[in-house]
Amino acid sequence: MKDAGVKNVITVEELSNQLPKSIKKVLLDGDSFLRYSNCLNPRINFDECDLAYVIYTSGSTGNPKGVMVKNKNITRLILSAREVFNFTNNDVWTMFHSYAFDYSVWELWGALLNGAKVIILPYKVTRDDKVHIIV
């Protein structure tokens, strides 16, 4: 967190005390978040060159480094795939990778940017070969 210069974290109250006091916390189960979540069609201004996220990877060097991914990179990925796979808002996507792994961007934003449904599977379910999911 120090290396990344993290200033804000979205979390839940139960985990918030594990974070440094210097970090601003937005609690998913807190009053401030509930005020935001009750807004219909909130106006959020962002640019395609704004960062969507930074993911840490060891890459080939073994030294962790942040890779910056812009909004336009995610949009390009999903919109170009839409043309190939004919995604629609009737599709159902599953998210079974960890959100800390960059493939989860495809699973989550692929669904959301196509107006589709995304089902976030619990880790234990993704590792159980006896579980069959029927949507």
C-alpha positions as CSV (number, residue, x, y, z in Angstrom):
1,M,0.0,0.0,0.0
2,K,2.9,2.3,0.7
3,D,4.6,1.6,-2.6
4,A,1.3,2.2,-4.5
5,G,0.6,5.4,-2.5
6,V,-2.9,4.2,-1.6
7,K,-5.0,7.0,-0.1
8,N,-8.5,5.5,-0.3
9,V,-9.9,2.0,0.1
10,I,-13.4,0.5,-0.3
11,T,-13.9,-2.1,2.3
12,V,-16.2,-3.4,5.0
13,E,-16.2,-2.3,8.7
14,E,-15.0,-5.7,9.9
15,L,-11.8,-5.3,7.9
16,S,-11.3,-1.6,8.1
17,N,-9.3,-1.7,11.4
18,Q,-6.6,-3.7,9.6
19,L,-5.8,-0.7,7.4
20,P,-3.4,2.1,8.3
21,K,-5.2,5.1,10.0
22,S,-3.8,7.4,7.3
23,I,-6.0,5.7,4.6
24,K,-9.5,7.1,4.0
25,K,-12.0,4.2,4.1
26,V,-15.3,4.0,2.3
27,L,-17.3,1.3,4.0
28,L,-19.6,-0.8,1.9
29,D,-21.7,-1.5,4.9
30,G,-21.5,2.1,6.2
31,D,-23.9,5.0,6.1
32,S,-21.9,7.1,3.6
33,F,-21.9,4.3,1.0
34,L,-25.7,3.7,1.5
35,R,-26.2,7.4,0.6
36,Y,-24.4,6.9,-2.7
37,S,-26.0,3.6,-3.5
38,N,-29.5,5.1,-3.3
39,C,-28.7,7.5,-6.2
40,L,-30.3,6.7,-9.6
41,N,-28.0,7.2,-12.6
42,P,-25.3,9.1,-10.7
43,R,-23.3,11.5,-12.9
44,I,-19.7,10.5,-12.8
45,N,-17.2,12.4,-15.0
46,F,-14.2,10.5,-16.2
47,D,-12.0,10.5,-19.2
48,E,-11.0,7.5,-21.3
49,C,-7.3,8.1,-20.3
50,D,-8.1,8.1,-16.6
51,L,-6.8,5.0,-14.8
52,A,-9.3,2.2,-14.2
53,Y,-6.9,0.4,-11.9
54,V,-3.3,-0.5,-11.1
55,I,-2.5,-4.1,-10.8
56,Y,0.8,-5.4,-9.2
57,T,2.7,-8.0,-11.0
58,S,6.1,-9.5,-10.7
59,G,6.4,-9.8,-14.4
60,S,9.6,-11.4,-15.6
61,T,11.9,-9.6,-13.1
62,G,10.5,-10.9,-9.8
63,N,10.3,-7.4,-8.5
64,P,6.7,-6.2,-8.0
65,K,5.6,-3.3,-10.1
66,G,2.4,-1.5,-10.8
67,V,0.9,-1.8,-14.3
68,M,-1.5,1.0,-15.0
69,V,-4.6,0.2,-17.0
70,K,-6.7,3.0,-18.5
71,N,-10.5,3.1,-19.0
72,K,-10.0,3.0,-22.8
73,N,-8.0,-0.3,-22.6
74,I,-10.9,-2.0,-20.9
75,T,-13.5,-0.5,-23.2
76,R,-11.5,-1.5,-26.3
77,L,-11.2,-5.1,-25.1
78,I,-14.9,-5.5,-24.4
79,L,-16.2,-3.6,-27.4
80,S,-13.9,-5.4,-29.9
81,A,-15.0,-8.8,-28.3
82,R,-18.6,-7.8,-28.6
83,E,-18.3,-7.7,-32.4
84,V,-16.7,-11.1,-32.5
85,F,-18.9,-12.9,-29.9
86,N,-22.2,-11.0,-30.4
87,F,-22.6,-10.3,-26.7
88,T,-26.0,-9.0,-25.6
89,N,-27.8,-8.0,-22.5
90,N,-29.4,-11.4,-22.4
91,D,-26.1,-13.1,-21.6
92,V,-25.1,-14.4,-18.2
93,W,-21.4,-14.2,-17.3
94,T,-19.6,-15.9,-14.4
95,M,-16.8,-14.3,-12.5
96,F,-14.7,-17.1,-11.0
97,H,-11.2,-15.5,-10.9
98,S,-10.0,-13.5,-8.0
99,Y,-10.6,-9.7,-8.5
100,A,-6.9,-9.4,-7.8
101,F,-6.2,-11.2,-11.0
102,D,-6.5,-9.1,-14.2
103,Y,-8.7,-11.7,-16.0
104,S,-11.5,-10.7,-13.6
105,V,-11.7,-7.5,-15.6
106,W,-13.0,-9.5,-18.6
107,E,-15.4,-11.4,-16.4
108,L,-16.9,-8.5,-14.6
109,W,-16.7,-5.6,-17.1
110,G,-17.5,-7.9,-20.0
111,A,-20.9,-8.5,-18.5
112,L,-21.5,-5.0,-17.2
113,L,-20.5,-3.1,-20.4
114,N,-22.8,-5.4,-22.4
115,G,-25.7,-4.8,-20.0
116,A,-25.6,-8.5,-19.1
117,K,-25.9,-10.4,-15.8
118,V,-22.7,-11.4,-13.9
119,I,-22.7,-14.1,-11.2
120,I,-19.8,-13.9,-8.8
121,L,-18.9,-17.4,-7.7
122,P,-17.5,-18.1,-4.3
123,Y,-13.9,-19.4,-4.3
124,K,-14.9,-22.8,-2.9
125,V,-17.4,-23.3,-5.7
126,T,-14.8,-22.6,-8.4
127,R,-12.6,-25.4,-7.0
128,D,-15.3,-28.0,-6.5
129,D,-15.5,-30.4,-9.5
130,K,-18.9,-31.7,-8.2
131,V,-20.6,-28.4,-8.5
132,H,-22.6,-27.7,-11.7
133,I,-24.0,-24.3,-12.3
134,I,-27.2,-24.1,-14.4
135,V,-28.4,-20.6,-15.3
